Amino acid sequence: MTTTAPAAADRLSLKTKLAFGVGSAAEIIALYAVSSFALLFYNQVLGVQAHWIGLAISASLVFDGLTEPLIGSWSDRTRSKWGRRHPWMFAAPIPIALSFFAIFNPPEGLEPMGLAVWCGVSVSLMRQVMTFFHTPHLALGAELSPNYLERSKVMAYNSFFTWAGGSLMTWVALTFFFPSTPEYPRGLLNPEPWTNFALTMSLTIVAVLFASAWFTRDRIPFLPPLPADTKPFSLGAFFGDIWMALRNVNYVWLLIGYFFLSMMLGLKEGLRLYTVTFYWGLTSEQIRWFIVGSFVGYATAFAFAARMHGRFDKKATLVWGGVAYAVFTAAPLALGLMGVLTRETPNLIWILIGFATLGYGAISVLQIGAMSALADVADQNELRFGVRQEGILYSTRALAAKIDQAVGSALAGFVLLLIAFPEKAKPGAVNPGVLHNLALWDGVIAAVPGLIAALCYARYRINRESYEATRAALAEKRASAASTAPVAGAAAPAGAAIHPAE
């Protein structure tokens, strides 16, 4: 008989969803620490010009983004007793941790240009090995359940633990490694704690990534296995996989939308710590309280995203999530530029946290919808082409995101150059005109790509009704293939090993 897998469960256990979700916590510890801290560390602590570091980080993103689809296609075609995804997930954690440690521990004695090169190479290496975990991990999440709303719940766990990893990393960093001291009132500018910070985060990354791979391994027998007639990975197969993915117009609009959203995220992440430290004048102890807003935002999305998809469908949450994120993140800085909010405004920190809460909730709902929608696109591609492409779909989405984050990171560096933001600046001593321009870029201008992303998401056409039609057609196709399956020892016809029928 043809090789088949037991039917995947419509409803997954809490253990499975937790084990899958926690993997994203370690991913974001590494990625968020780089996107949020690396520019500040090299520019303000080590004294390297911001635009050189922006270019270094951007170069690493482009190089890594180009390998994402390769790993996605290779993962889709991996044949092993551990399935398609887990061999990659077990191989990645230690190299990720070692390269992360290197980023924040450059060799002593390097000149600024040497530091910029070290930053670019070490960040690029970390992103390369992170791809070995990140892409198969996301593809695994899409395969865990065939159910329209259960997929949203799985990706809600992914989104929530993404918040947990980034927020807890920031809280721990600001509380235990970079507190305010008499010598360094802004603790992030203290050069001493960075080595211990990097070592602690590296050990955490190894432990959490291994835990995610280990505690999801029991689902391997229930995942769609590699059809017997699938060719091994090759460059020809890779380009064929890319072409098939890009022939799906719904996927293309998701891809373009994520491209513009990532531009906004890359620019804002590069400027965020500059804005809260120098424009709003917040201390490390105050900045860490943004974890409250992020928790409320992500927890709300975690609890209600799947319900919203059931009531309003995924497209509506994508569109309005993009609009809301652009508006809510721009609003406090726009109010600051108009003089409505100032450093002397009573309870300023909680006003800023309130806007941040709305922004975090919006982006979390949007991300859950986008990740869940990609699994629905995989159904369409299986029906049309006879193969599932979770790896290639999520990887080419990551390609667009990383290339655009590279643009955002480079733009952040050049914005700091354009507005003449000084290296090793002292809070309270930066020219008000420079701060005005910083707020303009981080607030009003950065919101534009987010609004463009919402327009792209409006072109997405899969809804609950079309999803049900696709699943019904797949079930019929699989039943037909099963009825004509050869007896043991006979060769399987093409497409007969598509798995499984629900």
Secondary structure, DSSP 8 states (H G I E B T S, - for coil): ---------SS--HHHHHHHHHHHHHHHHHHHHIIIIIHHIIIIIS---HHHHHHHHHHHHHHHHHHHHHHHHHHHT--STTTTTHHHHHHSHHHHHHHHHHHT---TT--HHHHHHHHHHHHHHHHHHHHHHHHHHHHHHHHS---HHHHHHHHHHHHHHHHHHHHHHHHHIIIIIS---SS-SSGGG-STTHHHHHHHHHHHHHHHHHHHHHTTGGGGGGS----TT-----HHHHHHHHHHHHT-HHHHHHHHHHHHHHHHHHHHHHHHHHIIIIIS---HHHHTTHHHHHHHHHHHHHHHHHHHHHHHHHHHHHHHHHHHHHHHHHHHHHHHHTTSS-TTSTTHHHHHHHHHHHHHHHHHHHHHHHHHHHHHHHHHHHHHHSS--HHHHHHHHHHHHHHHHHHHHHHHHHHHHHTT--TT--TT-S-HHHHHHHHHIIIIIHHHHHHHHHHHHTT----HHHHHHHHHHHHHHHHHHHHT---TTS---TTTT-----
